[in-house]
Amino acid sequence: MRDLQHDALNLFDLELDDSQAAAFARYAAELADWNKRINLTAITEPGEVQVKHFLDSLSCLPAMRETDFNRIIDVGTGAGFPGIPLKIAVPDIHLTLVESVGKKTAFLAHIVQVLGLDGVEILTARAEEVGRLPDHRETYDWALARAVAPVTVLAEYLLPLVKPGSYMLAQKGHTAHEEATDAQPAFAELGGELQDFIKVELSDVSDSRYLVVVKKIENTLEKYPRRVGVPGKRPLE
């Protein structure tokens, strides 16, 4: 996948060696094969997978580079985005993948094994459950999610997982600015503040993409996250 190597370098100043490019190619092939049996993604054309899954996932890296990002958790990861592309690109990170659908976590376990990725933990669980587990609460450097829910809801999923001084990142589309503005009271309630709002440019993609970055400035109150389903039904105001 020479184009992926070129685009990663051109867009994100990220050098991928041939073994990493081969890992992305295998990932794409396994995704296409499994998608015949399990609904993992609506994006199946190889060129679109490269841009809208792989490059879109790697677009998180520029926001993270100037920080510690040894421990990353990807919530609602689905078929592994953005977490697995980030792990392929930066093999030393410790990655936790959270996905509530067992068929999807079966695919994640398969791809982690096939690609020989070390330091990856897979949890079949809801974000609200993980945020209350002592081994995961306020232990991460970055908590990530891609278009899983509105930013106000994502804040309650993600901020309880990161340490003070660390960050949550939400990948969003054209509603990102409005959602981030509306979520600022929720950020404050959960111990965070809006840090950055970054426009993402991808090759041959016309739709708007943004990174909403929130810094954790103090511990999250113990009552958050609320029980499963509540953040989505009654978002913080």
C-alpha positions as CSV (number, residue, x, y, z in Angstrom):
1,M,0.0,0.0,0.0
2,R,2.5,2.6,-1.2
3,D,-0.2,5.2,-1.5
4,L,-1.0,4.9,2.3
5,Q,2.7,5.4,3.1
6,H,2.8,8.5,0.8
7,D,-0.4,9.9,2.3
8,A,0.6,9.3,5.9
9,L,3.9,11.1,5.3
10,N,2.4,13.9,3.4
11,L,-0.7,14.5,5.6
12,F,0.7,13.7,9.1
13,D,4.5,13.6,8.8
14,L,4.2,9.9,9.7
15,E,6.7,7.4,8.2
16,L,5.3,3.9,7.8
17,D,7.8,1.2,6.9
18,D,7.0,-1.7,4.5
19,S,6.1,-4.1,7.3
20,Q,3.6,-1.5,8.7
21,A,2.2,-1.0,5.2
22,A,1.8,-4.8,4.9
23,A,0.0,-4.9,8.2
24,F,-2.5,-2.3,6.9
25,A,-3.0,-4.4,3.7
26,R,-3.7,-7.5,5.8
27,Y,-6.1,-5.6,8.0
28,A,-8.0,-4.4,5.0
29,A,-8.2,-7.9,3.6
30,E,-9.4,-9.4,6.9
31,L,-11.9,-6.6,7.3
32,A,-13.4,-7.3,3.8
33,D,-13.5,-11.1,4.5
34,W,-15.2,-10.8,7.9
35,N,-17.6,-8.2,6.7
36,K,-19.2,-10.8,4.4
37,R,-20.4,-12.5,7.5
38,I,-20.6,-9.8,10.2
39,N,-21.7,-6.2,9.7
40,L,-18.4,-4.4,10.6
41,T,-18.5,-1.5,8.3
42,A,-20.4,0.1,5.4
43,I,-17.2,1.2,3.9
44,T,-15.7,-1.7,1.9
45,E,-14.1,-0.3,-1.3
46,P,-10.3,-0.6,-0.8
47,G,-9.5,3.0,-1.6
48,E,-12.3,4.3,0.8
49,V,-11.1,1.9,3.6
50,Q,-7.6,3.4,3.2
51,V,-8.8,7.0,3.5
52,K,-12.0,6.9,5.6
53,H,-10.8,4.2,8.1
54,F,-7.0,4.1,8.1
55,L,-6.0,7.7,7.4
56,D,-8.9,9.0,9.4
57,S,-7.7,7.0,12.4
58,L,-4.1,8.2,11.9
59,S,-5.3,11.8,11.8
60,C,-5.4,11.6,15.7
61,L,-1.6,11.4,15.9
62,P,-0.7,15.1,15.2
63,A,-3.0,16.1,18.2
64,M,-1.3,13.6,20.4
65,R,2.4,14.0,19.5
66,E,3.4,16.6,21.9
67,T,1.9,14.7,24.9
68,D,2.5,11.4,26.7
69,F,0.3,8.8,24.9
70,N,1.7,5.5,26.2
71,R,-1.8,4.3,27.4
72,I,-4.7,4.8,25.0
73,I,-8.3,3.6,25.3
74,D,-10.6,3.5,22.2
75,V,-14.3,3.4,23.2
76,G,-16.9,2.0,20.9
77,T,-14.1,0.9,18.5
78,G,-16.2,-1.3,16.2
79,A,-13.8,-2.9,13.8
80,G,-10.9,-1.3,15.6
81,F,-10.9,2.4,14.6
82,P,-9.1,4.5,15.4
83,G,-7.2,2.3,17.9
84,I,-5.7,-0.5,15.7
85,P,-4.3,1.8,13.0
86,L,-2.7,3.9,15.7
87,K,-1.2,0.7,17.2
88,I,0.2,-0.3,13.9
89,A,1.8,3.1,13.4
90,V,3.1,3.4,17.0
91,P,3.7,-0.2,18.2
92,D,4.9,0.8,21.7
93,I,1.6,2.1,22.9
94,H,-0.5,0.1,25.3
95,L,-4.0,0.0,23.7
96,T,-7.4,-1.0,25.2
97,L,-10.3,-1.5,22.8
98,V,-13.8,-1.2,24.2
99,E,-16.7,-2.6,22.2
100,S,-20.1,-3.9,23.5
101,V,-20.9,-6.2,20.6
102,G,-19.3,-9.7,21.0
103,K,-19.1,-10.4,17.2
104,K,-17.1,-7.3,16.8
105,T,-14.7,-8.1,19.6
106,A,-14.3,-11.6,18.1
107,F,-13.0,-9.8,15.0
108,L,-10.8,-7.5,17.1
109,A,-9.2,-10.6,18.8
110,H,-8.7,-12.2,15.4
111,I,-7.0,-9.2,13.8
112,V,-4.8,-8.6,16.9
113,Q,-3.6,-12.2,16.6
114,V,-3.1,-12.1,12.9
115,L,-1.1,-8.9,13.0
116,G,0.9,-10.0,16.0
117,L,0.1,-6.9,18.0
118,D,1.4,-7.0,21.6
119,G,0.0,-4.8,24.4
120,V,-3.6,-4.8,23.3
121,E,-6.5,-5.5,25.7
122,I,-10.0,-6.1,24.4
123,L,-13.1,-5.5,26.5
124,T,-16.6,-6.6,25.6
125,A,-18.3,-4.0,27.7
126,R,-20.1,-0.7,27.7
127,A,-18.2,2.5,28.3
128,E,-20.2,3.3,31.5
129,E,-19.0,-0.1,33.0
130,V,-15.4,0.4,32.1
131,G,-15.3,3.9,33.6
132,R,-16.0,2.4,37.0
133,L,-13.4,-0.4,36.9
134,P,-10.4,0.5,39.1
135,D,-8.0,-0.9,36.6
136,H,-9.3,1.5,34.0
137,R,-10.7,4.6,35.7
138,E,-8.4,7.6,35.5
139,T,-5.5,5.5,34.2
140,Y,-5.2,6.5,30.6
141,D,-3.2,9.2,28.8
142,W,-5.8,9.5,26.0
143,A,-9.4,8.3,25.6
144,L,-10.6,8.2,22.0
145,A,-13.9,7.8,20.3
146,R,-15.0,8.1,16.6
147,A,-18.5,9.4,15.9
148,V,-20.0,7.1,18.6
149,A,-22.3,9.6,20.2
150,P,-22.8,13.4,20.7
151,V,-19.8,15.1,22.3
152,T,-21.7,15.7,25.6
153,V,-22.3,12.0,25.9
154,L,-18.8,11.1,24.9
155,A,-17.4,13.3,27.6
156,E,-19.1,11.2,30.2
157,Y,-17.8,8.0,28.6
158,L,-14.2,9.3,28.1
159,L,-13.2,11.8,30.8
160,P,-13.6,9.3,33.7
161,L,-11.0,7.1,32.0
162,V,-8.1,9.6,31.7
163,K,-5.8,10.9,34.4
164,P,-5.8,14.6,35.3
165,G,-3.4,16.3,32.9
166,S,-4.4,13.8,30.1
167,Y,-7.0,14.1,27.3
168,M,-10.1,12.9,25.6
169,L,-10.4,13.1,21.8
170,A,-13.6,12.9,19.8
171,Q,-13.6,12.5,16.0
172,K,-16.6,14.3,14.7
173,G,-18.1,15.6,11.5
174,H,-19.7,18.9,10.5
175,T,-21.6,19.3,13.8
176,A,-18.4,19.2,15.8
177,H,-18.1,22.9,16.7
178,E,-21.8,23.1,17.8
179,E,-21.5,19.9,19.8
180,A,-18.2,21.0,21.5
181,T,-19.8,24.4,22.4
182,D,-22.9,22.8,23.8
183,A,-20.8,20.3,25.8
184,Q,-18.6,22.8,27.7
185,P,-20.8,22.6,30.9
186,A,-20.5,18.8,30.8
187,F,-16.7,19.1,30.4
188,A,-16.5,21.3,33.5
189,E,-18.8,18.9,35.5
190,L,-16.6,16.0,34.6
191,G,-13.3,17.7,35.3
192,G,-12.3,18.8,31.9
193,E,-12.0,21.9,29.7
194,L,-12.0,22.3,25.9
195,Q,-8.4,22.3,24.8
196,D,-8.4,22.3,21.0
197,F,-10.6,22.1,17.9
198,I,-8.7,20.7,14.9
199,K,-9.9,20.5,11.3
200,V,-8.7,17.3,9.6
201,E,-7.8,17.3,5.9
202,L,-7.9,13.9,4.1
203,S,-7.1,13.0,0.5
204,D,-10.1,13.2,-1.7
205,V,-12.6,13.6,1.1
206,S,-14.9,16.5,0.9
207,D,-17.0,16.1,4.1
208,S,-15.9,18.0,7.1
209,R,-13.9,16.2,9.8
210,Y,-12.7,17.6,13.1
211,L,-10.9,16.5,16.3
212,V,-12.4,17.8,19.6
213,V,-9.7,17.7,22.2
214,V,-10.5,18.1,25.9
215,K,-8.0,18.3,28.7
216,K,-8.7,16.7,32.1
217,I,-7.8,19.2,34.7
218,E,-9.2,17.6,37.9
219,N,-10.5,14.2,39.0
220,T,-14.0,13.2,37.9
221,L,-16.6,13.0,40.6
222,E,-17.3,9.4,41.7
223,K,-20.9,9.5,40.5
224,Y,-19.7,9.6,36.9
225,P,-20.2,7.8,34.6
226,R,-23.8,7.1,35.5
227,R,-25.3,3.7,35.0
228,V,-25.5,2.1,31.5
229,G,-27.8,3.9,29.2
230,V,-28.3,7.0,31.3
231,P,-25.7,9.3,29.6
232,G,-27.3,8.7,26.2
233,K,-30.8,9.2,27.5
234,R,-30.1,12.2,29.8
235,P,-27.0,13.9,28.7
236,L,-25.4,16.4,31.1
237,E,-26.4,20.0,30.6
